[in-house]
Amino acid sequence: MQKGSKNMSSRDVIEWFYLPESLFFRKFTPLAYLFFLQAITGIPKPDALEDFNASDFAIRFAEKLYDYPYWLQDLSHLPLFFVFTWMAHWFFGAARSQNSYNLKAVAVSISYAVFNEGIQAIIPDRFPSPGDLFMNLAGVAVAAFVYSYMTRKLYTADS
């Protein structure tokens, strides 16, 4: 993609989502998303926050966070960890070959998926869930598969 070009093709957009040009963006965005993800998955339930005399803002935020069906909370793990794994590929760089994905990105994503679920054992009114861990890991696996697929397509198109 040419810098300053105003006419972006669909391939330019795909390449940007695959690996943005800006090194700052590729490093900062995944770290910001990591903190966001930990914040939304590590907040205790509103009742626990009230017991700790937390701020009204924190309690209202937790109420909004937990104000949707439980099954939807479970399903939300997959896209959240899909995005995390995708951004981990940005952070660690592109795949090294046509039939590949970045092993560091996948290893960090799996480790964080396990950590994110395990840390809930010490958060009041929260508990680790095998179902949530499965959905976290499913998000990692789907992202790695799609990223690998896109790598093959982009390498094939370039040759």
N, C-alpha and C positions, 0 to 999 in steps of 0.2 A: 504494500500500500504506500502510495506516495504521500509524504508529509505535506500538509496544507491542501491536499486534494479535497474538494467538496463533493465530488461524485464518488460515493462508495458503492462498490458492487457487493452482491451478496457474498461473494468469496472474501472480500475485505472484512466484512462483518464476522464471518465464520472464523477467519484467521485472528481477528481481534479477540473473540471469545476463547479461541484456542490458546493464544498466548499474546497478551497485549504488549505493545512495543515499549511502553514506559516501565523502566526498571523500578522506579519509585512506586508506581501503581501496583506492579506485580508483587512487591514486598509489603507495602503498607496495607493494601486491601485485605489480604488473607489474615494478617495479624489483627486488624480491626474486626474482621468477621469472627475470629477466634474469641475475642473478648465479648463480642455481642452474643455469640452462641453460648458461652459459659454463663453470661448474665441471665439470659432467658431460660436456660435449663437448670440454673443453680439457685433460683429464687425460691425461698420457702413459700408454702401456701399462706394465704392472707391471715388465717387464724394464728399461725406460728409467729408471723410478724407482729400481730397485735400483742401477743404474749411477751414479745421482746420490746414493746413500746417503740416500734419502728415509726418512721415518719409517715404522715398521711399519704404522701406521694408514693412511697414504696408499697404501702398497703393497697392503694388504688391500682397501681401498676400490676401487682400480683393478682388482684381481682380480675382485671382485664385479661391477664395471661391465662388464668384458669377458667375463664368464662366461655368455654366451648366444650363440646362433647369429648369425653375421655378417649373414645376411639379415634377421634380426629387428632388428639394430642399424640397418640401412639403413631399414627400415620405421618405426622409432621416430622418425625425423626429422619425418615428416608430423604426427603428433599433437603433438609437442613444439612445432613452429612454428605449428600451428593454435592452441594455447593461447596462445603468445606474441602472435600477431596479435590474438586475441580480447581479451587483456588490454591490448594497445596501444590498442584502441578504448576501453577503460575509461579509460586514462591521458589520451587526447586528447579524450574526450567523445563524445557520441552523434552519429550521422549528422545532417546538417543538413536533409535532406529525405527524403521517403518512398522515393525510388528511389536511395538513396545508401549509402555507407559513408564512414568518415573517411579521407580521402586521406592525411593525416599518419600515421595508424596503419599504413596499408598501405605507405607509402614507408619508414617507419622499419623495418618488419618485413622488407621486401625488402633494405634496406641491411644490417640485422643478419644476415639469412640468408647474404648474400654474405660479409660480414666473418667470421662464425662459421666458414665453410668455409675462407676464405682464410687465416685466422690459423693454421690447422693446418699450414701450410707451415713454420712456425718451431717447432712443438712436436715434441720428439724422438719418433721412432717413429710419427708421425702424418703424414698427407698429405691435401691437399685432394682431394675426389672429385667429379667431375661428377654422379654418381648421387646423392650426398648433397645436393649443391646443388639438384638437381632436386626431391628429396623435401622439402627445406626450403621451396622456392618453391611446391611443391604444397600444403603445409600453409598457407602464407600465402594462396594463391588460394582454397582451400576455405573457410578462415575468413572471408575477405572476402565470398565468395558467400553463405555461411550467415548472416553478420551482415547483409548487405544484404537477404536474404530475410526475416529476422526483423524488420528495420526496416519493410519493406513490410507485414508481417502486423500488427505493433503499431500502425502508423499507420492501417491500414485498420480495425482493431478500435476505435480511438479515435474514428473519424469516423462 
